[in-house]
Amino acid sequence: MSPHLIAYYLKDLAADLHGYYVNCQFLVEDEALRQARLLLIAATRQVLASGLALLGVFAPDKM
């Protein structure tokens, strides 16, 4: 009965990913590290999409 908690969580998650994205280079020489970081982005995208769907909000794939 508190959908705002989901919205706040998604906002915080997006902010955390943004900070990580700004401070870390994702396309690095080390294949394992690169794949781990790209999987982190993909997993975060899925969580954001699922959370937004729970709220009835659908984000575009591209801006």
PECOR-V333724 format. One record per backbone hydrogen bond with DSSP energy under -1.0 kcal/mol. NH is the residue of the N-H (numbers start at 0). CO is the residue of the C=O. If there is no record, write none. Layout:
BEGIN
nh=<NH/NH>
co=<CO/CO>
END
This chain:
BEGIN
nh=<4/6/7/8/9/10/11/12/13/14/15/16/17/18/19/20/21/22/23/27/33/34/35/36/37/38/39/40/41/42/43/44/45/46/47/48/49/50/51/52/53/54/55/56>
co=<1/2/3/4/5/6/7/8/9/10/11/12/13/14/15/16/17/18/19/25/29/30/31/32/33/34/35/36/37/38/39/40/41/42/43/44/45/46/47/48/49/50/52/51>
END
